[in-house]
Amino acid sequence: MSAQIIDGKKVAKGIRGDLKEEVAKLKTDGIAPHLAVILVGDDPASKTYVSMKEKTANKIGMESTVKRLPSDVSEEELLQLIKELNENDSVHGILVQLPLPHHINENKVINSIDPDKDVDSFHPINVGNLVAGKKKFTPCTPAGIMKLLESINCEINGKNAVIVGRSNIVGKPISLLLLEQNATVSICHSRTKDLSAMTKEADILIVAVGKPEFVTGKMIKPGAVVIDVGVNRIEGELIGDVEFDSAKEAASHITPVPGGVGPMTITMLLNNTIEAAKAWKNKQ
Ligand SMILES: Nc1nc(=O)c2c([nH]1)NC[C@@H]1CN(c3ccc(C(=O)N[C@@H](CCC(=O)O)C(=O)O)cc3)C=[N+]21
């Protein structure tokens, strides 16, 4: 058996078509959804991601501004820029590309973003709302994963969902979203005693550990849905956290890397920016 490959590019494109219409509608109401991205330093991967965000935003008719700061910028200057963007009524979404240089306190920066403009949904207020089930924004990568599951009509209610990885950006929030849909959720990590025994129980397996080809086919329950969130760049090539060739023999559905979760992340970021613009409009 060979799994059906979940085409994240295609799903993302479909959603972007809807978003483009929403942007056009908002523009006729005099509101141009506007995303501001802050890039500190010149890490090549970050530069690529930021220009992809800018390009995709423009493709659906959205406004985008990229603020580029040198790697030795002071924390104070960065916080000042965020303050200006918070106060700028024409900006609806603010994203600070992570990781930041070590001399800058990441938490302090995230905490300074207006929660209403926090399209990454990393601010503690938005994290708290997600935990309480009253969210304003859904964090981009987890939101994208839910859309991918939806695209294959994946049943979630009552299923065993196993998450490998407990990051604030993916592992923790995706666990909450799956729990909201009544999955039985287990979160595994580096101290998990028998990882294979856990992953083999998964009807839905989400892997976000940042270790190339960490999960192999023999760790997967036959017929499972496998979502690979890994983006490991090795000698210029993008490698997932799942060993694709062996995994696709066990799984019923699987996401590739590239072309799986990645394209969804950016699309959901644009979705959140449109949501922010709509919420702003309703406050006026
Ligand atoms: N504040 C913040 N928010 C983020 O959402 C954020 C961040 N910082 N820092 C870095 C990570 C990583 N990330 C990705 C986005 C798109 C792809 C993506 O589109 N990947 C393509 C391939 C792109 C390529 O070839 O390089 C794919 O998987 O098909 C991957 C990774 C967002 N991140």
PDBQT file of the ligand as one rigid body, heavy atoms in Angstrom, charges set to zero:
ROOT
HETATM    1  N1  LIG A 301       7.382  34.906  13.723  1.00  0.00    +0.000 N 
HETATM    2  C1  LIG A 301       7.531  33.798  12.971  1.00  0.00    +0.000 A 
HETATM    3  N2  LIG A 301       6.440  33.211  12.440  1.00  0.00    +0.000 NA
HETATM    4  C2  LIG A 301       6.560  32.095  11.653  1.00  0.00    +0.000 A 
HETATM    5  O1  LIG A 301       5.544  31.557  11.170  1.00  0.00    +0.000 OA
HETATM    6  C3  LIG A 301       7.880  31.575  11.411  1.00  0.00    +0.000 A 
HETATM    7  C4  LIG A 301       8.973  32.234  11.993  1.00  0.00    +0.000 A 
HETATM    8  N3  LIG A 301       8.771  33.325  12.766  1.00  0.00    +0.000 N 
HETATM    9  N4  LIG A 301      10.228  31.752  11.804  1.00  0.00    +0.000 N 
HETATM   10  C5  LIG A 301      10.503  30.613  10.960  1.00  0.00    +0.000 C 
HETATM   11  C6  LIG A 301       9.321  29.664  10.867  1.00  0.00    +0.000 C 
HETATM   12  C7  LIG A 301       9.354  28.730   9.669  1.00  0.00    +0.000 C 
HETATM   13  N5  LIG A 301       8.188  29.068   8.864  1.00  0.00    +0.000 N 
HETATM   14  C8  LIG A 301       7.903  28.533   7.607  1.00  0.00    +0.000 A 
HETATM   15  C9  LIG A 301       7.024  29.130   6.730  1.00  0.00    +0.000 A 
HETATM   16  C10 LIG A 301       6.827  28.639   5.452  1.00  0.00    +0.000 A 
HETATM   17  C11 LIG A 301       7.499  27.530   5.003  1.00  0.00    +0.000 A 
HETATM   18  C12 LIG A 301       7.302  27.064   3.604  1.00  0.00    +0.000 C 
HETATM   19  O2  LIG A 301       6.549  27.613   2.840  1.00  0.00    +0.000 OA
HETATM   20  N6  LIG A 301       8.022  26.017   3.160  1.00  0.00    +0.000 N 
HETATM   21  C13 LIG A 301       7.945  25.486   1.808  1.00  0.00    +0.000 C 
HETATM   22  C14 LIG A 301       9.314  25.395   1.160  1.00  0.00    +0.000 C 
HETATM   23  C15 LIG A 301      10.098  26.654   1.158  1.00  0.00    +0.000 C 
HETATM   24  C16 LIG A 301      11.539  26.438   0.761  1.00  0.00    +0.000 C 
HETATM   25  O3  LIG A 301      11.775  25.750  -0.245  1.00  0.00    +0.000 OA
HETATM   26  O4  LIG A 301      12.394  26.918   1.479  1.00  0.00    +0.000 OA
HETATM   27  C17 LIG A 301       7.410  24.080   1.802  1.00  0.00    +0.000 C 
HETATM   28  O5  LIG A 301       7.491  23.408   2.851  1.00  0.00    +0.000 OA
HETATM   29  O6  LIG A 301       6.934  23.626   0.774  1.00  0.00    +0.000 OA
HETATM   30  C18 LIG A 301       8.359  26.885   5.865  1.00  0.00    +0.000 A 
HETATM   31  C19 LIG A 301       8.555  27.381   7.155  1.00  0.00    +0.000 A 
HETATM   32  C20 LIG A 301       7.526  30.101   9.470  1.00  0.00    +0.000 C 
HETATM   33  N7  LIG A 301       8.090  30.447  10.627  1.00  0.00    +0.000 N 
ENDROOT
TORSDOF 0
